[in-house]
Amino acid sequence: MDDRREQLSLFGRLRKFLKVNILAGILFLAPIVATFLILKVTIEWIDRILLIIPPAYRPENFMPFPVPGLGLILLLLVLIFSGMFVRNYLGKKLVYIWERIVEHIPIVNKIYTAVKQLLDTIARGTAKDFKRVVLIEYPKEGVYAMAYVTGIAVGELQEKTNRKMVNVYVPTTPNPTSGFYLMVPEDETIPLDMSVEDSFKLLMSGGILNPEKKV
């Protein structure tokens, strides 16, 4: 009986040892492998941009071996020259005409506007316009939404309420560039310690990426 108990104990320790170490190995290697595969697939996909070059002038015809990443270099050059073009007078006019055309195409205009607003937020740092992150009871009592304080209500907006009101922006998920403008009594907001950048990660992930509380 003692031998059987000892065997079961050894088996239990072995199973725990394998479980703990296999899990630790997965948690360590999985992000590395995933990152490598994503980069590999991305570079291979970007390299397909070389297909726009006529076959006779493609790099593989002049190089002794294939070089991964040439598509990325070509893409960077295209982006640089595109940026130089749209920043001059003629380019700005053509962009204006293009956007007016897109505005009149159903469905396409919604997709184009949403993507453009999201990229503008990331590239131009629009998030810096938000002063701080707060919680408010919205859309009803007992239900909370994360919001950004954008300023203090002034003038008629402040006078008619007889309370200190703040302007808040309640974003939507996963695209925080669309949302609602609300005026909320400042004493009914709950300040949060998280940064605007962390709150954006939380919103865009639908609550999956939760920032750790700062000590």
C-alpha positions as CSV (number, residue, x, y, z in Angstrom):
1,M,0.0,0.0,0.0
2,D,2.9,2.4,0.9
3,D,4.6,1.6,-2.4
4,R,1.4,2.4,-4.3
5,R,1.0,5.7,-2.5
6,E,4.7,6.6,-3.2
7,Q,4.2,5.7,-6.9
8,L,1.1,7.9,-7.1
9,S,3.0,10.7,-5.3
10,L,5.9,10.5,-7.7
11,F,3.5,10.4,-10.6
12,G,1.7,13.5,-9.3
13,R,5.0,15.4,-8.9
14,L,6.1,14.4,-12.3
15,R,2.8,15.5,-13.8
16,K,3.0,18.8,-12.0
17,F,6.7,19.3,-13.1
18,L,5.7,18.6,-16.8
19,K,2.6,20.8,-16.6
20,V,4.4,23.8,-15.0
21,N,7.5,23.7,-17.3
22,I,5.5,23.0,-20.5
23,L,3.3,25.9,-19.8
24,A,6.3,28.2,-19.0
25,G,7.9,27.1,-22.3
26,I,4.7,27.9,-24.2
27,L,4.4,31.3,-22.6
28,F,8.0,32.0,-23.5
29,L,8.3,30.6,-27.0
30,A,4.8,31.3,-28.4
31,P,5.2,35.1,-28.6
32,I,8.6,34.7,-30.2
33,V,7.4,32.2,-32.8
34,A,4.2,34.3,-33.4
35,T,6.3,37.5,-33.9
36,F,8.6,35.7,-36.3
37,L,5.8,34.2,-38.3
38,I,3.9,37.5,-38.5
39,L,7.0,39.4,-39.6
40,K,7.8,36.6,-42.2
41,V,4.3,36.6,-43.6
42,T,4.2,40.4,-43.6
43,I,7.5,40.7,-45.5
44,E,6.5,38.1,-48.0
45,W,3.2,39.9,-48.6
46,I,4.9,43.3,-49.0
47,D,7.4,41.7,-51.3
48,R,4.5,41.0,-53.7
49,I,4.6,44.7,-54.5
50,L,7.6,43.8,-56.7
51,L,5.1,42.1,-59.1
52,I,4.1,45.6,-60.3
53,I,7.5,45.9,-61.9
54,P,7.7,44.5,-65.4
55,P,9.3,40.9,-65.4
56,A,12.4,42.0,-67.3
57,Y,13.3,44.6,-64.7
58,R,12.6,42.7,-61.5
59,P,15.5,42.5,-59.0
60,E,15.9,38.7,-59.2
61,N,17.1,39.1,-62.8
62,F,20.1,41.1,-61.6
63,M,20.9,39.5,-58.3
64,P,22.5,36.1,-57.7
65,F,20.1,35.2,-54.9
66,P,16.7,36.5,-53.6
67,V,16.8,39.2,-50.9
68,P,13.8,39.3,-48.6
69,G,12.5,42.8,-47.8
70,L,13.1,44.5,-51.2
71,G,9.4,45.0,-51.4
72,L,9.5,46.9,-48.1
73,I,12.2,49.1,-49.4
74,L,10.2,49.8,-52.6
75,L,7.1,50.5,-50.4
76,L,9.0,53.0,-48.3
77,L,10.2,54.8,-51.4
78,V,6.6,54.9,-52.8
79,L,5.4,56.3,-49.4
80,I,8.2,58.9,-49.4
81,F,7.5,60.1,-52.9
82,S,3.7,60.0,-52.3
83,G,4.1,62.1,-49.2
84,M,6.2,64.6,-51.1
85,F,3.6,64.7,-53.9
86,V,0.5,65.3,-51.6
87,R,2.2,68.0,-49.7
88,N,2.7,70.3,-52.7
89,Y,0.0,72.5,-54.2
90,L,-1.0,70.2,-57.1
91,G,-1.0,67.2,-54.8
92,K,-3.3,68.9,-52.3
93,K,-5.7,69.8,-55.0
94,L,-5.9,66.3,-56.4
95,V,-6.4,64.9,-52.9
96,Y,-9.2,67.3,-52.4
97,I,-10.9,66.3,-55.6
98,W,-10.4,62.6,-54.8
99,E,-12.0,63.0,-51.4
100,R,-15.0,64.9,-52.8
101,I,-15.5,62.0,-55.3
102,V,-15.3,59.3,-52.5
103,E,-17.8,61.2,-50.4
104,H,-20.5,60.5,-53.0
105,I,-19.8,56.7,-53.2
106,P,-22.1,54.8,-50.8
107,I,-20.4,52.4,-48.3
108,V,-17.0,53.3,-49.7
109,N,-17.2,56.8,-48.1
110,K,-17.9,55.3,-44.7
111,I,-15.0,52.9,-44.9
112,Y,-12.6,55.5,-46.2
113,T,-13.6,58.1,-43.6
114,A,-13.3,55.6,-40.7
115,V,-9.8,54.4,-41.8
116,K,-8.7,58.0,-42.4
117,Q,-9.8,59.2,-39.0
118,L,-8.2,56.2,-37.3
119,L,-4.9,56.8,-39.1
120,D,-5.0,60.5,-38.4
121,T,-5.5,59.8,-34.7
122,I,-2.5,57.5,-34.6
123,A,-0.2,59.6,-36.8
124,R,-1.0,63.1,-35.7
125,G,-1.3,62.3,-32.0
126,T,-4.9,63.4,-31.7
127,A,-5.1,61.6,-28.3
128,K,-3.0,64.4,-26.9
129,D,-6.1,66.6,-27.1
130,F,-7.6,64.5,-24.3
131,K,-6.8,65.9,-20.8
132,R,-7.5,62.9,-18.7
133,V,-9.4,59.6,-18.5
134,V,-12.6,59.3,-16.4
135,L,-15.5,57.0,-15.8
136,I,-19.1,58.3,-16.1
137,E,-22.4,56.6,-15.7
138,Y,-23.5,56.1,-19.3
139,P,-25.9,55.3,-21.0
140,K,-27.8,54.7,-17.7
141,E,-27.3,54.6,-14.0
142,G,-25.3,51.7,-12.8
143,V,-23.6,51.2,-16.2
144,Y,-20.2,52.9,-16.6
145,A,-18.4,54.1,-19.7
146,M,-14.8,55.3,-20.1
147,A,-14.6,58.9,-21.3
148,Y,-12.0,61.6,-22.0
149,V,-12.2,65.1,-20.6
150,T,-11.6,67.5,-23.4
151,G,-12.1,70.7,-21.5
152,I,-14.4,72.8,-19.2
153,A,-17.8,73.9,-20.5
154,V,-17.9,77.7,-20.8
155,G,-20.3,80.5,-21.5
156,E,-24.0,79.7,-22.0
157,L,-23.4,76.0,-21.7
158,Q,-22.1,76.5,-18.1
159,E,-24.6,79.2,-17.1
160,K,-27.7,77.3,-18.0
161,T,-26.8,74.3,-15.9
162,N,-25.8,76.1,-12.7
163,R,-23.1,73.4,-12.1
164,K,-19.5,73.0,-13.0
165,M,-19.7,71.0,-16.2
166,V,-16.9,69.3,-18.2
167,N,-16.8,68.4,-21.8
168,V,-16.2,64.7,-22.3
169,Y,-15.8,62.5,-25.3
170,V,-17.2,58.9,-25.1
171,P,-15.4,56.8,-27.7
172,T,-16.7,53.6,-29.4
173,T,-15.0,50.3,-29.7
174,P,-12.8,49.3,-31.6
175,N,-12.6,52.6,-33.4
176,P,-12.1,55.3,-30.8
177,T,-12.2,58.1,-33.4
178,S,-16.0,57.9,-33.4
179,G,-18.1,58.5,-30.3
180,F,-20.3,61.0,-28.5
181,Y,-19.8,64.5,-27.1
182,L,-21.4,64.9,-23.6
183,M,-21.4,67.5,-20.9
184,V,-21.2,66.0,-17.5
185,P,-21.1,67.5,-13.9
186,E,-17.5,67.3,-12.9
187,D,-18.4,65.9,-9.4
188,E,-20.1,63.0,-11.2
189,T,-17.0,61.8,-13.0
190,I,-14.6,59.2,-11.5
191,P,-10.9,60.0,-12.3
192,L,-8.8,57.1,-13.5
193,D,-5.0,56.8,-13.1
194,M,-4.4,55.2,-16.5
195,S,-2.8,57.2,-19.3
196,V,-4.6,58.1,-22.5
197,E,-2.4,55.7,-24.4
198,D,-3.3,52.7,-22.1
199,S,-7.0,53.6,-22.4
200,F,-6.7,53.5,-26.2
201,K,-5.3,50.0,-26.0
202,L,-8.1,48.9,-23.7
203,L,-10.8,50.4,-26.0
204,M,-9.3,49.1,-29.3
205,S,-9.0,45.6,-27.9
206,G,-12.5,45.5,-26.5
207,G,-11.3,45.2,-22.9
208,I,-8.9,42.3,-23.6
209,L,-5.7,44.4,-23.0
210,N,-6.1,45.7,-19.5
211,P,-3.4,48.1,-18.2
212,E,-1.8,47.2,-14.9
213,K,-2.7,49.6,-12.1
214,K,0.2,51.9,-11.2
215,V,1.5,51.6,-7.7
